[in-house]
Amino acid sequence: MRRPSKTLFLGVALLLSAVVGLGSCSSALHTPTVDSGEAPIRIAFVPKVAGIAYFDAMNAGGLEAAKRLGAQWITRGPTTVDPAAQTAILHDLVAQHVDVIAVAPNDPRALAPAIADARAKGVHVLTTDTDAPETPREVFVNQASPEDVGTTLVDALMAKTGGSGEFAIVSCGRTAVNLNAWISVEQTYTAQRYPKARRVETVYAGEDTTTATELAKQVLDRHPDLTGLIGECTTSAPGVAQAVRDQQKIGRVFTVGTGTPQTMKPYLLDGSCSMSVLWNVESLGYLTAWAAQQLVEGRSFGPRNNVSPELPAVRYDARSKTMLLGEPLLITQDNVDQFKY
């Protein structure tokens, strides 16, 4: 489903943002007024789940890109991480004849038929934040390489534990490609770089912070000699820190994770979290919207892409069809207030 090319940046556009409830899903809409009378490209963003700070920040970045690009940005987030909920949303968006779907798959295999159906019906599909590499998605917008995320998390934790001791991981979805890739890197890197350290357990909390806290407490009870916890996703990072705080183990059990800055701020300040390893989440949303428009307009990606003044040289790997936002950000109590999300 291809539309005529439009000017990349519109001089003046009147913007309307609305939040529309659709069934059990969260929905946000940005509609520009276009002087040419040409219908704007419609980009539908489907996060893993609605209502968490991380995907809210991605959504904000996508809205900003839509403002600059003259596109229409729709957000449809499921209220649970049940793969069937994402599948239903994709089918509905195809029925609405959107131009492109940008999805962060909870379960790539479960979502594969819906992605294939969308492509067969002329809807462009890209993955963002986490991939579905065995599907006909056209590009993956990746926040950082698995090697960079995994090694940075381990290094941050080992800096506090002296490069030794027992640690555990509290992840989110069992089938999330990005999280599993990071965990694989962490396991290999720990064995090679820190032979005196040992991962004793990995547990999965879905996308729920309360569950992550309870699971982390259970891990602490099962492993009284534990020295570290990694919160592998933005909901489990505050969960593991809260568990250490609740069990009064600050300074004895150290935590790191991939939490959003303002969510992690109280834990960074009291020491229940040592460091958050993330990336500019709003920029990831911006890059997602930009890549979506490129697909619809039939533009190819180069090895380096000038996306915006803030993203002047985004790399693209043609072999894996992956765009890479950049290297991880290290967020501590000293710089946490530089980030507003």
N, C-alpha and C positions, 0 to 999 in steps of 0.2 A: 504494500500500500504506500505508494510514493507520491509526494506532493511537489510542486515546483519549488525551486530554491528561493529562500528569502534572504534579505540583508542580515548579516550576523548581529549587528547591533542597531536597534532602532533609536533614532534621535529622541523622540518623545513618545511615550506610551502611557495611556491611562490604565491603571491596574485595579483589578477587583479580586479580593480574596474572600472566599467563603468556606465555611465548614459545613459539610452536608452529611448527615447520617444515612448510611445505606445498610439496612438489615443489621447484622451483627458486626459490621465492619466500621472502622474509623475512616473518614474521608475528608480530604482537604482539597480545595480547588483554587487555581490561579488562572484567570482569564484575561488576556491583554486585549486592548483595543488596537486594531491594526489598520493603518490608514489606507492600505492598498485594497481593502475589501476581501483579501485572501484569508481563508480560514486558517487559524493557527494550527501548528502541529500539536497534537495531543499526546503528552507523555504521562503514563500511569506508573506511579511508584508503588511497589508492593513490598513493604518491609517484612521481616520475620514476624513481628507482632506489633500491635499498636500500643501507644501510651507509655513508652519508655524514653528516657532522656536521649539516648543515643540516636534512635531513629527520628526523634523530634528534631535533633540537630541536623541530621542528614536532610530532613524535609525542608528545614530553613534554607540550607544551601541550594537545594533544588529550586525552591521558590525564587531565590535571588537570581539563579541562572535563567529561569523562565522570564523574569522581569527584563533581563538584559537581552535575551534572545528573541523575545516576542513569541514565546511558546505558551501552551496551556499545560499546567502541572496539576495532576490529580494524584492524591494519596489514598490508597485503599489498604489498610492494615488489618489483619485478622486479630481477633481478641484472644486467641489461644495459639499455641505453637503446633496444633494439630495440622499435619500436612494437608488434610482434606479441606481445611478452611482456605488455605492459599490456592488450592486447585479450583475451588468454587469461584474465588475472586478472579482468577485468570480467565475462566470460561465466561464470566460475566463481562469482563473488559473486552474480550474478543467480540462478544455479541454487541457491545457498544461501538465497535469499529474504531477503537483508539488506534493511533499510529504506531506507538511503541510501548512495550511493557518493560519496566526495569524492576527486576525482582531479586530479593535476597532469600534464596530457597532454604526452608527449614529442613527439607528432605529432598535432595536432588533426584533420587530415583522415583519417589512418589510424584514429583512435579513434572517429570520428563514427558509423559503423554500430553499434558496440558501445554507445555512449551512447544512440542511438536505440532499440536493442533493449531496453536496460534500462528506459527510460521507457515503452516500449510494454507492458512486463510489470509495470508498477506500481512500479518501484524509482525513488526520487528520485535525481537526479544533480546535484551541484554541482562546479564546478571551483575549484581553489585554487592559489595561487602563480603559475600560468600558465593561460591561458584557452583555450577552444575555442569561440569566439563564434558559429560557424556551425552549432552543434549545438543540440539541445533541452535543454541543461543549464539548470537553473532559476536559478542565481545563480553569480556569480564572486566569490570571496573574494580580493581583491587586496591585496597588501602595501603598495604605494605607487603613485602615478600614474607612467606612463612619463616624463612631463615632469619630475617631481621627481627620479626616479632618474637619467635621462640627463643632465640639466643639472648635477646635483650631482657626478656622476662627472667630467664635463668640467671643471667649475670647480675641483675638487680637483686634477686633473692640471695644469691651466694655471697654478694658483697656484705650482707647483713649476718649470714650464718657462718662466715669464715670458710666458705667453700666445702662444707661438710654437713652431715646430719640428715635426718629424714624429713621429707616434705611430701605433700599431697596436692592434688589438683581438684578443684571444683569447677567443672565445666557446665555448659548449658545443654544443648541438644546433642544426642548421641550421633546423629547423622550429619551435623553441620560440617561441611567440607573445610572451611577455614579453621575452625577450632581444632578439628582432628589433625589438620596439617601442622598447626602450631605445636600440639601435644607431641606429635611424632618427632619434630625437630628438638623439642625440649628433652625428650627421652634420650635421643642419640647424642645430643650435645652434652648433656649432663654426664653420660658415661665416658665421653671422650675428654671433657675439659675438667670435670669435677668428680674423680673416681671415689672420693670419700663421701659423696652425697648419694642419696638413694630415694627415688620416688616410691612411696609405699602403697599409694592408692589413687585412683581417679574415680570421682563420682559425678553424677549428672543431675542438675537441678532444673532443667528446662530454662525458661526465661523468667524465673521467679526469685527475687532476692530473699524472701522469707524462707523458701525451701533451701536456698543455698546456705543461709545462716544455720538452719537446723542440721543439714548434712555436714557442714563444717564442724559443728559441735560434736556430732557423732564420731567424726574422724578423729577429733582431738581426744575424745574419750577412749577410742580404740587404740590410739597410738600415743601413750603418755610421754614418749621421748621426742615427739614431733617438734621440729624447729621452724618449719615454714609451710605456708599455704600459697598457692597460686589461684587467683580468681580468673578463670580463662575468658570470661565474657563480661560485658558491662553490667550485668545484673548479679553475677556471682562475685565480682571484685568487692563491692561493698558488703556482700553477704559474709565473705570470709573475714573481713576486717571487723564486722559486727560481732562475729562469733568470738574472736580473740578478745575484743573489748568486753563482751558479756562474761567470759570466763576469766577475766582479769589476768590475761597472759601477755599483755603488752610488754615488749622488751624481752620476752622469752620465746614467743612464737612470732615470726615475722611474716608479713603478707605483702604480696605485690599482685597486680592485676591489670586488666584493660578497662578500668572504669572511667566514666566521663568526669572531667575536672571538678565541676561543682558538686556532683554527687560524692566524690571522694574527698573533698576538701576537709570535712570534719575528721575523717580518719587519718588523713595526712598530718593534720595539725596535732592530733593526740598520739601519733605514733603507731596506731593499730594497723596502718598501711604505710609501707616505706616508700613506695613509688607506684605511680600508674604509668603504664606504657600504652600509648595510644597514637593518634594521628589527628590531623585537623578534620573533624567529622563533617563540619559544614562544607569544607572543600571537597570532601568525598561526594556529598550530595550535589554540589555544583558540577563536578566532573561527570557525574552520572547523567545529569540533564544535558550537558554539552555533547557527550558521546551519543546519547539518544537522538539528538537533532542531526548529528552527522550521519547516522544510519539512515534516517528518513530522507535526508537530502542527497543520499548516494555519494557522500564524500568519503574518501579513503583516509585511514590513519597513517601518519608517518612515524618513523622511529622516534622523533621528538615532535611534540605538538604544543603549539602556542594556544592554550585554552583561554587564558585571561591574563591581565597584568599580574595577578597573584599566582597564576600557574603557567609560567611561560615556557616550560620545557618538560611536559609530561611524557614519559617514555611509553612506547607501545611495542609489544613483542608479537610479531605477525605469526610466528609458529603456534603459540598458545592462544592467540587472539586475546591478549591481556593488556590492559592499560594499568600502569602503576602510579598511584598518587605520589609516593615517595617513601622516605624513611620514617620510622616511628618517632614520636615525640616523647620525651621523658618529663613527666609531670610530678613535681614535688611540692612540698609546702612553700618553697621559695617562689615558684612561678605559677602556682595554681590560679591566682587571680588574674592572670593574663587571658584566661579563657572564660567566656561568659555562659557556656552551656555545661 
